[in-house]
């Protein structure tokens, strides 16, 4: 059985990007502005992280905002 620990969203509003991270166990939310250059590199970073950790999961189902 899987347990959701954290949920992350990348939100764009008016050309500004914000990473929103929810700690589900503690019921807290942190929001951090992210530069566009970092947003563009996210797929590369996630791919490298998956390779480094030996991940076999390429994607998980999207649950949306509800």
C-alpha positions in Angstrom: 0.0 0.0 0.0 1.3 3.4 -1.0 1.2 6.4 1.5 1.4 9.9 0.1 4.0 11.8 2.1 4.5 14.9 0.0 2.7 16.5 -3.0 4.3 19.0 -5.3 2.9 21.4 -7.8 4.5 23.8 -10.2 2.2 26.8 -10.7 2.6 29.4 -13.4 0.8 32.7 -13.1 1.6 35.7 -15.3 5.0 34.3 -16.3 6.0 33.7 -12.7 6.6 30.1 -11.5 6.0 28.9 -8.0 6.8 25.5 -6.6 4.3 24.5 -4.0 5.2 21.6 -1.7 2.7 20.0 0.7 3.8 17.9 3.6 0.8 15.7 3.9 1.7 14.2 7.3 2.3 17.6 9.0 -0.4 19.3 7.0 1.9 22.2 6.0 2.5 23.9 2.7 5.6 25.8 1.5 5.8 27.9 -1.7 9.0 29.0 -3.4 9.4 31.1 -6.5 11.4 29.2 -9.2 13.2 30.8 -12.1 12.2 29.8 -15.6 15.6 28.4 -16.3 15.1 25.9 -13.5 11.6 25.0 -14.7 13.1 24.2 -18.1 15.6 21.8 -16.5 13.1 19.9 -14.3 12.6 17.0 -16.8 16.4 16.6 -17.1 16.9 16.7 -13.3 14.1 14.2 -12.7 15.5 11.8 -15.3 19.0 12.0 -13.8 17.6 11.4 -10.3 15.7 8.4 -11.5 18.7 7.0 -13.3 20.9 7.5 -10.2 18.4 5.9 -7.9 17.7 3.0 -10.3 14.0 4.0 -10.7 11.9 2.0 -13.1 8.9 4.3 -12.8 8.8 6.9 -15.6 5.5 8.5 -14.5 2.6 8.2 -12.1 -1.0 9.0 -12.6 -2.0 12.6 -12.3 -4.5 13.3 -9.6 -5.0 17.0 -10.4 -6.2 19.6 -7.9 -9.6 18.2 -7.4 
